[in-house]
């Protein structure tokens, strides 16, 4: 290394002059330094991170390297840790790592709770005055939504109830052409395929139930995501979905245990039901079940086939 300190050195031996190397930390001849470099250049094995078996020229091989004896990178790999440039005043990186602010309704709920407690302290002896005070502070309560009815059987219709009609009403409706089934009002008997397609498109719950209980698939590759999206992404799947004309709600299962046991229906050996889409298990999927009914209340789920 050319430096003033190196030029002032006068030591020599039979191999030549003695020089300074590796940041003026090693003092040796060129031949000895070459041997040390061929041994690795540093005083430990970078594969085992140990200097236990390093015995040759240890005074000519310093410990500094890109990776230290503990496997950590040093300043020789990425440079010094001291910041060379001033920080960015915009703080773009810190903003990307921060969680977004909470919704304003959290603060509004805390404020409303505090006001309610104060109103209760003011009118601790009169509940009517407490209600009037809360109405002054918060206004009238918002109207509740009644658009979602979870009491419907399979999101289709209410459970059947016995109805009584007069003879005149029965004779007046006698001979009328039935357009819709009472158990499944969304199915049009004149055009069942289009009505089922329209019902699944307009009701999100029916669409989700159809995706979870669909047995058919047109997957070009046998993968999990291909099974679950093949009916919408592949032209063959869309044509199969558009031609489905039956609904699971307006169908009655065969509950005769003697026949199902004799035909071995539960082991998929019954020739009448083993290829029926109504009894086939849903297609493979991460969130899909193995049956098409609710295992808690044993109710049939909505799906078209």
C-alpha positions as CSV (number, residue, x, y, z in Angstrom):
1,X,0.0,0.0,0.0
2,X,1.5,3.3,-1.0
3,X,1.5,5.7,1.9
4,X,3.9,7.9,3.8
5,X,4.0,5.3,6.6
6,X,4.8,2.6,4.2
7,X,7.6,4.6,2.5
8,X,9.3,5.1,5.9
9,X,9.6,1.4,6.5
10,X,13.2,0.1,6.0
11,X,12.8,-3.5,7.1
12,X,13.9,-6.1,4.5
13,X,14.6,-9.8,4.4
14,X,15.8,-12.3,1.8
15,X,12.4,-12.2,0.0
16,X,12.3,-8.4,-0.3
17,X,11.0,-5.4,1.4
18,X,8.3,-5.5,4.1
19,X,5.2,-3.5,3.3
20,X,1.8,-2.7,4.9
21,X,-1.4,-4.3,3.7
22,X,-5.1,-4.4,4.5
23,X,-5.5,-0.9,5.8
24,X,-2.0,-0.9,7.3
25,X,-3.0,-3.6,9.7
26,X,-0.8,-6.4,8.2
27,X,3.0,-6.0,7.9
28,X,4.6,-8.6,5.7
29,X,6.4,-9.2,2.5
30,X,4.6,-9.5,-0.9
31,X,5.3,-13.3,-0.9
32,X,3.9,-13.9,2.6
33,X,0.9,-11.7,1.8
34,X,0.2,-13.7,-1.3
35,X,0.3,-17.0,0.7
36,X,-2.1,-15.5,3.2
37,X,-4.5,-14.3,0.5
38,X,-4.5,-17.8,-1.1
39,X,-5.5,-19.2,2.3
40,X,-8.6,-17.0,2.3
41,X,-7.3,-13.6,3.2
42,X,-9.1,-13.5,6.6
43,X,-8.5,-15.3,9.9
44,X,-11.6,-17.6,10.0
45,X,-13.5,-20.0,7.7
46,X,-16.5,-18.2,6.2
47,X,-18.4,-21.5,5.8
48,X,-18.1,-22.7,9.4
49,X,-17.7,-19.2,10.9
50,X,-14.9,-20.6,13.1
51,X,-11.1,-20.1,13.3
52,X,-10.6,-23.4,15.2
53,X,-8.7,-25.1,12.5
54,X,-6.9,-22.1,11.0
55,X,-3.3,-22.4,11.9
56,X,-1.2,-20.9,9.1
57,X,-0.2,-17.3,8.9
58,X,-2.8,-16.1,11.4
59,X,-0.9,-12.9,12.1
60,X,-1.1,-12.0,8.3
61,X,-4.9,-12.8,8.0
62,X,-7.1,-10.2,9.8
63,X,-10.6,-10.8,11.1
64,X,-12.2,-8.2,9.0
65,X,-14.3,-9.4,6.1
66,X,-17.7,-8.9,4.4
67,X,-19.2,-11.3,6.9
68,X,-17.9,-11.6,10.5
69,X,-17.5,-14.8,12.6
70,X,-21.2,-14.6,13.7
71,X,-22.6,-14.5,10.2
72,X,-23.5,-10.8,10.2
73,X,-22.6,-8.5,7.4
74,X,-20.1,-5.8,8.2
75,X,-19.4,-2.3,6.9
76,X,-17.3,-3.8,4.1
77,X,-20.4,-5.2,2.5
78,X,-22.9,-2.4,2.5
79,X,-20.6,0.5,3.6
80,X,-20.6,2.4,6.8
81,X,-23.8,2.7,8.8
82,X,-23.4,6.4,9.2
83,X,-26.0,8.3,7.1
84,X,-24.5,10.1,4.2
85,X,-27.5,12.1,3.2
86,X,-30.1,14.1,5.1
87,X,-33.5,12.5,5.8
88,X,-36.4,12.9,3.5
89,X,-38.8,15.5,5.0
90,X,-41.8,13.9,3.2
91,X,-41.4,10.7,5.2
92,X,-42.9,8.6,2.4
93,X,-41.5,5.3,3.7
94,X,-42.8,5.8,7.3
95,X,-46.2,6.7,5.9
96,X,-46.4,3.4,4.0
97,X,-45.5,1.5,7.1
98,X,-48.1,3.2,9.3
99,X,-51.5,1.9,10.0
100,X,-54.3,4.1,8.6
101,X,-56.2,6.3,11.0
102,X,-59.2,4.9,12.8
103,X,-62.6,5.6,11.4
104,X,-64.3,8.7,12.8
105,X,-67.2,6.7,14.1
106,X,-64.9,5.3,16.8
107,X,-64.5,8.8,18.3
108,X,-68.2,9.5,17.8
109,X,-69.2,6.4,19.7
110,X,-66.9,7.3,22.6
111,X,-68.4,10.9,22.6
112,X,-71.9,9.5,22.5
113,X,-71.2,7.1,25.4
114,X,-69.9,10.0,27.5
115,X,-72.9,12.2,26.7
116,X,-75.3,9.3,27.6
117,X,-73.5,8.8,31.0
118,X,-73.8,12.6,31.7
119,X,-77.5,12.5,30.7
120,X,-78.0,9.5,33.1
121,X,-76.3,11.4,35.9
122,X,-78.5,14.5,35.3
123,X,-81.8,12.5,35.3
124,X,-81.0,9.7,37.7
125,X,-84.6,9.7,39.1
126,X,-86.6,10.0,35.9
127,X,-86.2,7.6,33.0
128,X,-88.5,9.7,30.8
129,X,-86.4,12.8,31.3
130,X,-83.3,10.7,30.5
131,X,-84.8,9.6,27.2
132,X,-85.8,13.2,26.3
133,X,-82.3,14.4,27.1
134,X,-80.8,11.7,25.0
135,X,-83.1,12.6,22.1
136,X,-82.0,16.2,22.4
137,X,-78.3,15.3,22.4
138,X,-78.3,12.5,19.7
139,X,-81.5,13.0,17.8
140,X,-84.1,10.4,17.1
141,X,-82.8,6.8,16.6
142,X,-82.3,5.7,13.0
143,X,-84.8,3.4,11.5
144,X,-83.8,-0.3,11.4
145,X,-83.3,-2.1,8.2
146,X,-85.6,-5.0,7.4
147,X,-84.4,-5.8,3.9
148,X,-82.6,-9.0,4.9
149,X,-84.8,-11.9,6.0
150,X,-82.8,-14.8,7.3
151,X,-85.9,-16.7,8.3
152,X,-86.6,-17.7,4.7
153,X,-85.9,-21.3,3.9
154,X,-82.8,-21.4,1.7
155,X,-83.1,-17.7,1.0
156,X,-86.1,-18.5,-1.2
157,X,-89.5,-18.5,0.6
158,X,-91.0,-18.7,4.1
159,X,-91.7,-22.1,5.6
160,X,-95.0,-23.6,4.6
161,X,-98.0,-22.8,6.7
162,X,-101.4,-24.3,6.4
163,X,-103.8,-22.0,4.6
164,X,-107.6,-22.1,4.5
165,X,-109.5,-20.9,1.4
166,X,-113.2,-20.9,0.5
167,X,-114.8,-23.0,-2.2
168,X,-115.5,-19.9,-4.4
169,X,-111.9,-18.9,-4.4
170,X,-110.8,-22.4,-5.2
171,X,-113.2,-22.6,-8.1
172,X,-112.2,-19.2,-9.4
173,X,-108.6,-20.2,-9.6
174,X,-109.3,-23.6,-11.0
175,X,-107.8,-24.0,-14.5
176,X,-105.3,-21.3,-14.1
177,X,-101.8,-21.9,-15.5
178,X,-99.2,-22.0,-12.7
179,X,-96.3,-19.7,-13.5
180,X,-94.2,-20.0,-10.3
181,X,-93.8,-22.7,-7.7
182,X,-94.8,-21.7,-4.2
183,X,-91.7,-23.3,-2.6
184,X,-89.4,-21.5,-5.0
185,X,-90.9,-18.2,-6.2
186,X,-87.8,-17.2,-8.1
187,X,-88.2,-20.1,-10.5
188,X,-90.4,-19.4,-13.5
189,X,-91.9,-22.6,-14.9
190,X,-92.1,-21.1,-18.4
191,X,-88.4,-20.3,-18.5
192,X,-86.6,-21.9,-15.5
193,X,-83.0,-21.5,-16.8
194,X,-83.2,-17.8,-17.3
195,X,-85.1,-17.2,-14.1
196,X,-82.6,-19.1,-12.0
197,X,-79.7,-17.3,-13.7
198,X,-81.5,-14.0,-12.9
199,X,-82.1,-15.0,-9.3
200,X,-78.5,-15.8,-8.7
201,X,-77.3,-12.5,-10.3
202,X,-79.7,-10.3,-8.3
203,X,-79.4,-12.0,-4.8
204,X,-75.8,-12.1,-3.4
205,X,-76.7,-14.8,-0.9
206,X,-78.0,-17.1,-3.7
207,X,-74.9,-16.5,-5.7
208,X,-72.7,-17.4,-2.8
209,X,-74.7,-20.5,-2.1
210,X,-74.4,-21.5,-5.7
211,X,-70.7,-21.1,-5.7
212,X,-70.3,-23.2,-2.6
213,X,-72.6,-26.0,-3.7
214,X,-71.9,-26.3,-7.4
215,X,-70.9,-29.8,-8.4
216,X,-70.1,-29.2,-12.1
217,X,-66.9,-27.7,-13.3
218,X,-65.1,-27.1,-16.6
219,X,-61.6,-26.7,-15.3
220,X,-58.9,-27.0,-17.9
221,X,-56.4,-27.9,-15.2
222,X,-57.0,-29.8,-12.1
223,X,-56.1,-27.2,-9.5
224,X,-58.0,-25.6,-6.6
225,X,-58.5,-22.2,-8.1
226,X,-59.4,-23.7,-11.5
227,X,-62.3,-25.7,-9.9
228,X,-63.8,-22.7,-8.1
229,X,-63.7,-20.3,-11.0
230,X,-64.2,-22.6,-14.0
231,X,-68.0,-22.0,-14.3
232,X,-67.5,-18.2,-14.7
233,X,-64.1,-18.0,-16.5
234,X,-64.5,-20.8,-19.1
235,X,-67.0,-20.6,-22.0
236,X,-68.0,-24.2,-21.5
237,X,-68.7,-23.5,-17.8
238,X,-70.8,-20.5,-18.6
239,X,-72.9,-22.5,-21.1
240,X,-73.4,-25.2,-18.5
241,X,-74.5,-22.6,-15.9
242,X,-76.9,-21.0,-18.4
243,X,-78.6,-24.3,-19.1
244,X,-79.3,-25.3,-15.5
245,X,-83.1,-25.5,-15.1
246,X,-83.6,-27.2,-11.7
247,X,-83.6,-25.7,-8.2
248,X,-82.8,-27.6,-5.0
249,X,-85.5,-26.0,-3.0
250,X,-88.5,-27.3,-4.9
251,X,-87.4,-30.9,-4.9
252,X,-88.2,-33.5,-2.2
253,X,-85.6,-36.1,-1.3
254,X,-86.3,-39.8,-1.1
255,X,-86.6,-40.4,2.6
256,X,-87.6,-44.1,2.4
257,X,-84.7,-45.7,4.4
258,X,-85.5,-49.2,3.1
259,X,-85.0,-48.2,-0.5
260,X,-81.9,-46.1,0.1
261,X,-80.3,-48.9,2.1
262,X,-81.2,-51.5,-0.4
263,X,-79.8,-49.6,-3.3
264,X,-76.7,-48.5,-1.2
265,X,-77.4,-44.9,-1.8
266,X,-75.1,-43.6,1.0
267,X,-72.1,-45.4,-0.6
268,X,-72.8,-43.9,-4.1
269,X,-73.8,-47.3,-5.5
270,X,-77.4,-46.3,-6.4
271,X,-77.6,-46.1,-10.2
272,X,-80.5,-43.5,-9.9
273,X,-78.7,-41.1,-7.6
274,X,-75.0,-41.6,-8.0
275,X,-74.9,-39.4,-11.1
276,X,-77.7,-37.0,-10.1
277,X,-76.3,-33.5,-9.6
278,X,-78.7,-33.0,-6.6
279,X,-76.8,-35.7,-4.6
280,X,-73.3,-35.2,-5.9
281,X,-70.9,-33.5,-3.5
282,X,-69.7,-29.9,-4.2
283,X,-66.7,-29.5,-6.3
284,X,-63.3,-29.3,-4.6
285,X,-62.4,-26.0,-3.0
286,X,-60.6,-24.5,0.0
287,X,-63.8,-23.2,1.6
288,X,-66.3,-25.7,0.2
289,X,-68.1,-28.3,2.3
290,X,-68.6,-31.9,1.5
291,X,-72.4,-31.8,1.6
292,X,-75.1,-29.6,0.2
293,X,-77.1,-29.1,3.3
294,X,-76.6,-27.2,6.6
295,X,-75.1,-29.7,9.1
296,X,-76.5,-27.6,12.1
297,X,-80.2,-27.4,11.2
298,X,-80.3,-30.0,8.4
299,X,-81.9,-27.6,6.0
300,X,-81.3,-27.8,2.2
301,X,-79.1,-25.1,0.7
302,X,-80.1,-23.1,-2.4
303,X,-78.4,-24.2,-5.7
304,X,-79.3,-24.8,-9.2
305,X,-78.3,-27.8,-11.3
